[in-house]
């Protein structure tokens, strides 16, 4: 039997922390910046990618537009970390 995911507990333990709220705000700000510039639109299947992996670094050089499939999946090493 598969273990079910407890979203409420996950939010309480992780997503509601001040650090994660700031990260989410910054990701949303980056997307809004690109929407205003006309680079992305709602439902277009694109993500705003932070090249250095830091969601709070919204400098122009650090942001790029990529397909959702490539942004949400990346090569892993033997220990399941990023390559």
Secondary structure, 3 states (H helix, E strand, C coil): CCCCCCHHHHHHHHHCCHHHHHHHHHHHHHHHHHHHCCCCCCCCCEEEEECCCCCCCCCHHHEEEEEHHHHCCCCECCCCCEC
